[in-house]
Amino acid sequence: MDLDEELELIHQPTRLRIMRVLYRHRDVSYSELRDTLELTDGNLATHTETLEAANCLESRDAWAQNGFETRYRITTHGISTFKQYLGELRQLLEAVPDDQ
């Protein structure tokens, strides 16, 4: 997958919101992410699988107070891709004239 395809991949609104939360917090539980973004289980699973296949996040089962929970962590590649996406977006916004 080339950079343009990766930027397009995270441009999708739900995936962009997932990346934003992971970029800010780096490591988040499945339930936190689902509840914060108000997603269904299926919707979250579909988008996180897509991001994981693109090496933007990784999932793991971790021990929690009430048993195991799935946790998501942004990868180094995901951080780089997200920063690049933000840079592209900033350039796009700077090109928009203020007088319109």
C-alpha positions as CSV (number, residue, x, y, z in Angstrom):
1,M,0.0,0.0,0.0
2,D,1.5,3.4,-1.0
3,L,1.3,6.6,1.0
4,D,-1.7,8.0,-0.9
5,E,-3.7,4.8,-0.3
6,E,-2.8,4.9,3.4
7,L,-3.9,8.6,3.7
8,E,-7.1,7.8,1.9
9,L,-7.6,4.8,4.2
10,I,-7.5,7.0,7.4
11,H,-9.5,9.8,5.7
12,Q,-12.7,7.7,6.2
13,P,-14.5,9.5,9.1
14,T,-14.8,6.7,11.5
15,R,-11.2,5.5,11.0
16,L,-10.0,9.1,11.3
17,R,-11.8,9.4,14.7
18,I,-10.2,6.1,15.8
19,M,-6.7,7.3,14.8
20,R,-7.3,10.6,16.6
21,V,-8.1,8.9,19.9
22,L,-5.2,6.5,19.5
23,Y,-2.8,9.3,18.6
24,R,-3.8,11.2,21.7
25,H,-3.9,8.3,24.1
26,R,-1.6,5.8,22.4
27,D,-3.3,2.7,24.1
28,V,-7.0,2.4,24.6
29,S,-9.4,-0.5,25.5
30,Y,-12.0,-1.8,23.1
31,S,-14.8,-0.6,25.3
32,E,-13.3,2.9,25.9
33,L,-12.9,3.4,22.1
34,R,-16.4,2.0,21.3
35,D,-18.1,4.2,24.0
36,T,-16.1,7.3,23.3
37,L,-16.8,7.2,19.6
38,E,-20.4,5.8,20.1
39,L,-19.8,3.0,17.7
40,T,-21.4,-0.4,17.5
41,D,-19.3,-3.5,18.2
42,G,-19.4,-4.5,14.6
43,N,-18.6,-1.1,13.3
44,L,-15.6,-0.7,15.6
45,A,-14.4,-4.2,14.7
46,T,-14.6,-3.6,11.0
47,H,-12.6,-0.4,11.1
48,T,-10.0,-1.5,13.6
49,E,-9.4,-4.7,11.4
50,T,-8.8,-2.4,8.4
51,L,-6.4,-0.2,10.3
52,E,-4.6,-3.2,11.8
53,A,-4.2,-4.7,8.3
54,A,-2.6,-1.4,7.2
55,N,-0.2,-1.6,10.2
56,C,-1.6,1.6,11.7
57,L,-2.7,-0.1,15.0
58,E,-2.2,-3.3,16.8
59,S,-4.6,-5.2,19.1
60,R,-3.8,-7.5,22.0
61,D,-5.6,-9.1,24.8
62,A,-4.6,-7.7,28.2
63,W,-5.4,-8.6,31.8
64,A,-7.9,-6.2,33.3
65,Q,-9.6,-6.1,36.7
66,N,-12.6,-8.1,35.5
67,G,-10.7,-10.5,33.2
68,F,-9.2,-10.0,29.7
69,E,-9.9,-7.1,27.5
70,T,-8.9,-6.2,24.0
71,R,-6.7,-3.1,23.8
72,Y,-5.6,-1.1,20.8
73,R,-2.2,0.6,20.4
74,I,-1.2,3.0,17.6
75,T,1.9,1.7,15.9
76,T,5.0,3.8,14.9
77,H,3.8,3.5,11.3
78,G,0.3,4.7,12.4
79,I,1.8,7.7,14.1
80,S,3.8,8.6,11.0
81,T,0.8,8.1,8.7
82,F,-1.4,10.2,10.9
83,K,1.1,13.0,11.1
84,Q,1.5,12.9,7.4
85,Y,-2.3,13.0,7.0
86,L,-2.5,16.1,9.3
87,G,0.3,17.8,7.3
88,E,-1.6,17.2,4.0
89,L,-4.8,18.5,5.6
90,R,-3.0,21.7,6.9
91,Q,-1.6,22.4,3.4
92,L,-5.0,22.0,1.9
93,L,-6.6,24.3,4.4
94,E,-3.8,26.9,4.0
95,A,-4.5,27.0,0.3
96,V,-8.1,28.1,0.8
97,P,-8.5,31.9,0.4
98,D,-9.8,33.7,3.5
99,D,-12.0,36.1,1.5
100,Q,-14.4,33.5,0.2
